[in-house]
Amino acid sequence: MVRGVRGAITITEDTPEEIIRATQEMLTTLMDKNGFAVEDVVSAIFTVTPDITSEFPARSARLMGWTHVPLMCSQEIPVPGALPRCIRVLLHVNTDKSQAEVKHAYLRGAAVLRKDIAD
């Protein structure tokens, strides 16, 4: 069964190092919370807010060994008042978990996006 696993995290500044560090924190948290391995990931779609331009979040996954996972990056819609400097991901993961058992992760400032399930 394939399930969607969502995550989001904010960064303090738009630097390649911060994007890589934050994205890896988010992906590691999602893997730990849900008990999946890289081989279980079908694909990943990353989005960033328009104020993030110095690095692709997908590069972070590649640096973690996600070499065979199809990855895509896109920009969020620039809605006025939206949370700034936010990286989001939608993972498609092979798992036996039900939708109710999947654990999403909204980290740092992104916790405001889903207060009901944020860490």
Phi, psi and omega in degrees: 000140177256131178236151174272134178235124185253146175211157175206151179206149176255158176240156181273333178211153182273081175232151178305319182298317181291322178296314179296313181299312182293317180296318178295323175299315180296312182295319178297318178299315179297319179295315180295317183292331186248355175065034177252159178252168180305322182296341179275347184277121180280314179193167179218135174243119177257143169232153176227153175287159185300345180272007176248113185222358189270348181197154174273129176301330180301330178300325178300316179295318178300318179294338177273359179099010179279058188284333183254003181273127174295126182235146177219144175240146180210169178255139176294157173294131182282070180286130178303133179083002180291158179301125181278163175046054184242132175252129179238156176217145169238112177262142171252117190233134171285123183203158174268356182291146172282167177302322181291336181274342181293134180252120178267166182223120176241104192252158179054226182293343180288352178302333180292341181289326181217074181301335182288338181228008184291151175272000000 
